[in-house]
């Protein structure tokens, strides 16, 4: 959408329903906006710029404050990544709540629905229906975002006039009634929106179907998996007696089936249209380099056949700061390493040698606490066979970014060979014992471990494999530096969504303008697959007549894995937990760093202590990364052995970040001010 229009809309528009009978010259009226296409562009621009998109300018802790400072992705306790700041915490609430902001936007949508019929003769039928459909899309999206956070919410589908007359408070609906009302709005948006929108970057029918599928997948999951949370996750509002969170024992299964069916039907309609396809512009079979390049290119290609709805940025009118805060240290401008992927996340991907528990093999023992370290000529050798998708998401130690080798080294080891694990314990309980606390580093008389507290400190001299004397700093050019957390704290850097062509002079706060893909075809395929398996698990037939939903699900996962360069799916998906977990794991991999995983682990209800074994989308013993309610994630740290002239890796909790999540946090608290002043709005049960 034209950014000049957006700026005009923000500057010029007030609450449109509040205009007096004789407007001042600086007030924009319905007659100005709703009688012509240019005015409608301004009205829609205002709504779309206020939408609660979760993109580069969204940080979960802060909520929708629109601040791109410390731009990062996947640090909300999802296991994808860590960062040094307090924004790295479990996703249990937002400082800037959506509650008030959401209803302001709903009011704009409701006003459009109420006022536009007065100007119906100004538009051809297609345009008239489209603009009504945009209002339904906005309202459905906002209500969906609120329901995911709060459960039952007040559903306001009429314009509330101002000044207020009489009693205007609306109580929270039950969670079931909330999702049913949201479904109605999505269906209206699908019915009214055209296949091609009038204005760029606004929703069309396909976007409405895709977001409907996403919403119904969430609703179906909540209805079903609330049942596995201790004591059944449900409760009533004290002020109204309405079941504001959860579903009754009599209705949860029926609701779950209905919502999963709606999710599948919406996703199936997109698949059947053949309008979209997975991005394969530079992909080549059995060519890992081409597959990596393909998945690296797709995030910036606005012509991608995979894109369903995109938020465009254009510097300097509308920009963000991901490159400024999440690039490697050598591109620090003004900070760096805001998104540090974890070793635990890397374990999801094919191509590593692993131990029995799925951890990446770094020793010749039965786990990383035993045996001796495996030695590599080059740190990239560890990643030689990894699926190209992961390389497109993460910068590995020694890989190239912006034509520079990203040197990452935890330190030098000068001890004898073979090399035993550096620490005597790698258990979660020992996560506060860092490398700098080891005697091999702190004992200056018998020192065999050399680290850098900060950049340009701890100078070190050694003879390399070519016999050359080299003087450098103990940690590589990009760290980790153990007392400066502005370098990577996990040994890894983000690649996904960073701009590999942006020159250093053009990196800075508010200078990035690569687009954010809000919805893409791969997610639709994953939604169809998950909904199909969930329906098959309870013996329900395909909700689309004449279609084999498990065949669709299997084909979807195979297509995604093929494009990613992952191991092929050898079996057919069926209606069991194993197939469900295959789909969940694929979703965790494919949609990483896209603001999706924090919602997936919430709707699957696998973030609390009792259910955390399935946190990653498949079974993994939670004690490997947690103890009780607390959990954390590990880094993958490269070291250089001067005696072997080779590299080795260590896996441990060498960072300060620990998370916790209790069942009550599956629903956000209602802002206390809303509860205090209202006769009807309840705080969440058990809070």
Protein Blocks (a to p, Z undefined) as FASTA:
>chain_A
ZZklmmmmmmmpccfklccfbdcfkbccfklmmmcfklmmmmmmmmmmmpccddfklcfk
lopnopaghiaehilonomaccfbfklccdfbdfbacklmmmmmmmmmmmmmmmmmmmmm
mpcfklmmmmmmmmmmmmmmmmmmmmmmnopadddfbdcddddehjfbdcdddfklmmmm
mmmmmmmmmmmpcfbdfbghiacfklmmmmmmmmmmmmmmmmmmmmmpghiaadddfklo
pafeccdfklmmmmmmmmmmmmmmmmmmmmmnomaccdfklgcehilklmmmmmmmmmmm
mkbckbmbdcddddfkbccfklmmmgcfklgcfbghkbccdfklmmmpghiacdfkopac
fbfbfbfkgcjddddfbfklmmmmgcfklmmmpccehiaeehiacdddfbdcfbdcdddd
fbfbfcfklmmpcfklpmklmmmklccbdcdfbghiaiaddddfkopacdddfbafkopa
fklckbcfkopacfehpafkbcfklgcehiaccdcdfbdfklmmmmmmmmmmmmmmnopa
cfbghiafklmmmmmmmmmmmmnopacdfbdcdddfklmmmmmmmmmmmmgoklmmmmmm
mmnopmbmklmmmmnopacdfklngghjbccdddddddddfklopacdddddfbfbdcdd
dfklmpccddfklmmmpckbccdehZZ
